[in-house]
Amino acid sequence: METTPPPHDRCPACGTYLPVTAPPACPRCALPLVGPVAGELRETDRALLRLDAERGRLLVRRGQLLAQLRPPYPQAPWGAGPDAPSRRETSPRAVQNVLLALGGVLLAVAAVAFTVISWGRLGIGGRAAVLGALTLAATGVPALLLRRTLNATAEVVACLGLVLLLLDAYALHRVAFAEADGLRYAAVSLAAVAALWAGYGKALGRLVLPVPFAVAIGQLPLVLWASAQESAYGIAAALLVTATLDAGAALVTGGRGTRITAAVAGTVVGAAGLLTAGGLSVSADDGGAALRAGALLLGAAAVALAVALRPPVPAAVSGILAGVAALAAVGGAGGIVRTGVTADWIVPGYLVCAVVVLGAAAFAVPARLRPVAAGLAAGAATVHALALLWALPPLAVGVLTPDAWEDPYSAVAVAGLLAAELAAAARLHRGAPYAPLAASGALVSAAVAVCAPGPLPVRLVVVAALLALSARALTWTALVSACGLAATAAAWAHPERTTTLTVLAVLLACFGALYAAASRTRVLTASAVVACAAGLAWTGLPAHAAAFTLLAIAAAAQAAALRAPGRPFEHPGHAAALLGIGLAADDPALLALALALAGLLAAAVAALRSDRRRLGYVATCLMVAAGWVRLAASGVDAPEAYTLPVTVAALAVGALRRRRDPAFSSWAAYAPGLATTLLPSLAAAWGDPGWVRPLCLGAASLAVMLLGARHRLAAPLLLGAAVLALDALHELAPYIAQALGTVPRWVPLALAGALLLGVGATYERRLRDVRRVREALGRLR
């Protein structure tokens, strides 16, 4: 706004600018400009300008004062106010890509439907003309689009051209090569399409997707050709050779998309080849078959290890490849060993091969290749773990029962070999942090190997030796061993109730004394105390009675956790409560009661302990589950009976939260409660042939939508509208299907795809124009 008179005066009548030396009259309208009347008129105009400027300043200040006096309005639950700028949740490029991708997919589906379903309606000339014209157009248009810098649209049209090229190959087989073998023709045609499409991508240059798509198609020719030979070894070899070629492409090619595609495809195809070769090795009946499968696995191991040793490969990928190489080598060598030993000694044979690989990783691999060594060691350790899992059941049966050993000694050999390896590791790496753990593992493995097949006196000697070690130095290893011995003693005493109660009582007293004496091991000893108490409460009782005694033990453990420092009884009490609930699972009525009691216990803990307020959610879930189980036991199958109480409670909590905090979002306050009833009812209505449930659901969703609109809440408005629309669609679905039945099914897909593709291309062109304008403005100085 002009606050001072201009440097050159104006004519008061017509507003024409006057020169510095004022003329006697206006050169335009001839108004006299000299004399006392003309001077007073000019002064009056200047005074009016000053008054206008002052009025504008006062209006601005008035608005500022009103803004300071008026309290700030709370933010609307569904977003910002009408004057605030809208928040964009998606970028223009994302919208463009979604439109183009969806349009391309719909056009591709329409083309497939036209070719496969409507093929017989046209003659040979018509078929060739339609597919040929579409293919030439789809492969030629991207070049024109690239010239107009519509790269994204060109990518989508090129992908459509690839689909049409594959359909051309299918049509050529139906028309000209109908007698050819399907698998062999597919292998040759896919190889040709892959080579042609890779050349097409290289020729255009600026397209990103053709070469990766060619790599993806190239995974199939060798596998399909081998499948035509009906040889499992040929299929495994084809998979592994394809994975090798993918690895070479990932290491040699320069395009990032091509490298990623080759790496992912090589990983998937290589895993399939390794699994196929591993299955052949495991199922081989003679040495020749095992040698062929072993050669495939060893060759795959060599390729994986060679790729892992390449410098461009990241350290993590090198470790994974080395681990795969170790597993493949053990599988190949162990499969050859498997055919020369009895069934009981197959697992020890694989374990010996893993020991050889582990030694190679420890001594043959240089220190500078630590990721490779770590990967080899991890692969060998995996085989060790699997062998241990195989040997554990017979060893556990031998340890836990006083009967004579009846299982083969191969499990004992596995335990002894593990003990020797752990002892050697503890000896060689004496200063390493894991050396004490290795030594303890060696001791336990050796004890199990001696104890499992031995008679009762030998077992007692082993037990006495471990107890003496526990008394000599109270360590975590000794304590864990003592817990294992306690479990063994309880298992030995299990057949007789009196003996079981005596043993558990003695163990309870011992662990209680140990809990009082040693403070740093109270976490484990408290768990042992709760376990012994639960065993005493369970012994001799039926499951439904033991469930409630275990809940009583859980309540006692939580009461002890309130006073004990560190609260070591808390989590064992949770475990006892879960076990009690599990024991009542056979009877729905008792299960509902057990869930309700557990919910009351969780609510009491949440009320008494301020640091466990979150247990209130657990208590709520348990009480809800108790009500649902009770309803199911009573034969109630309507979902609303289960969901309406939860919805009412959730809406009440959400209303209280919004009353305390008006800015709290309606999605967090009301959406969970509304969805709890509306969504299950919608699913039930879609499968309900009657009209009562859809009508009630429609009325309820309409009420929810109207309430959301009345109070301007986004969650009820949108949820109610969505459920109402889906409910109405369910009622109108038969009529819509009847109307669409007269139109070929590929026509709507084609129209929708063309529309989306056109919109996406227009969107991309508008974005390109905006970028050009922004760049042109940026070049201005």
Secondary structure, DSSP 4 states (H G I P E B T S, - for coil): ---S--SS-B-TTT--B--SS--SB-TTT--B--SHHHHHHHHHHHHHHHHHHHHHHHHHHHHHHHHHHSPPPPPPTTS--TTSPPPPSS-HHHHHHHHHHHHHHHHHHHHHHHHHTSGGGS-HHHHHHHHHHHHHHHHHHHHHHHHTT-HHHHHHHHHHHHHHHHHHHHHHHHHT-TTS-HHHHHHHHHHHHHHHHHHHHHHH-S-SSHHHHHHHHTTSHHHHHHHHHT-HHHHHHHHHHHHHHHHHHHHH---HHHHHHHHHHHHHHHHHHHHHHHHHHHT--SHHHHHHHHHHHHHHHHHHHHHHTSTTS-HHHHHHHHHHHHHHHHHHHHHHHHTTS-GGGHHHHHHHHHHHHHHHHHHTS-GGGHHHHHHHHHHHHHHHHHHHHHHHHHHHHHHH--SPP-S-THHHHHHHHHHHHHHHHHHHTTTSTTHHHHHHHHHHHHHHHHHTTS-HHHHHHHHHHHHHHHHHS--HHHHHHHHHHHHHHHHHTTTSHHHHHHHHHHHHHHHHHHHHH-STTHHHHHHHHHHHHHHHHHTTS-HHHHHHHHHHHHHHHHHHHHHSTT-TTHHHHHHHHHHHHHHTTTSHHHHHHHHHHHHHHHHHHHHH-GGGTTHHHHHHHHHHHHHHHHHHHTT---HHHHHHHHHHHHHHHHHHHHHH-TTS-HHHHTHHHHHHHHHHHHHHHHT--SSHHHHHHHHHHHHHHHHHHHHT-HHHHHHHHHHHHHHHHHHHHHHHHHHHTTS-THHHHHHHHHHHHHHHHHHHHHHHHHHHHHHHHHT--
